[in-house]
Amino acid sequence: MHKTDNFSYRLVVATLSGAVAVSLISGMALAVMNKPIPEIFIVIGSNAIGAISGLLAPSPNQKDG
């Protein structure tokens, strides 16, 4: 993915953010109902956070000016 392709970049970040939000809300709803939280919610949320941070971190090869 190129840095100039802003739509694709924003779409991926929005989708990953949605995955984090859904897993967080689902986990909180299950916790309020005193039900066990499936590990898949934890895995999806933590992997999406890692992917977002990897996308938003500046590249070490990127020049400042």
N, C-alpha and C positions, 0 to 999 in steps of 0.2 A: 504494500500500500504506500502510495506516495504522499508526502506531506502536503502537496498541492491539491489533493483530492479531499477537500474539506467535508463534502457531503458524506462520503463513505466513512471517514474518520468519526464524524459526529454520530452517524448511525450506529457504528460499533460501540462507541462509548455510551450512547443512550440505551442500547440493548443490554449491555453489561450492567449498567446502573439499574435498569429494570429488574434484572435477575437478582441483584443484591436486594433491592426493595422487596420483591416478592418473597424471597427466602427469609428475610428479616421479619416481615409482617406475618408470614405463615408460622414461623417459629414462635413469635410472640403470642399469636392467637392460640396455638396449641399449648403454650406454657400457661396462659390464663385459664384454659379449660382443664388444666392438670393432666394433660396427655403427654406421652413421651414424644420428644422431637426426633423425627427420623434423621439419621446421619446425612442423608442426601441433601437436606436443606443447608446443613453446615458446610458440606463439601462444595455445593454450587455457589453459595455466598462467598466463601473464602477464595475460591478459584476466580470468581468474577472480580473481586477486589484486587487480587494479584494481577489479573489481566489489565484492569483499568490503570493501576499504578505503572505497569510496564509500558502502556501506551502513552501515558501522560508524562513520563520521565523523559528528560532531554537526552538525546543520543550523545554518547561520549565523542563521536566523530563530528558532531555538529559544530560549526564555527559560529562565533558570536557576531562577526561583522565582516 
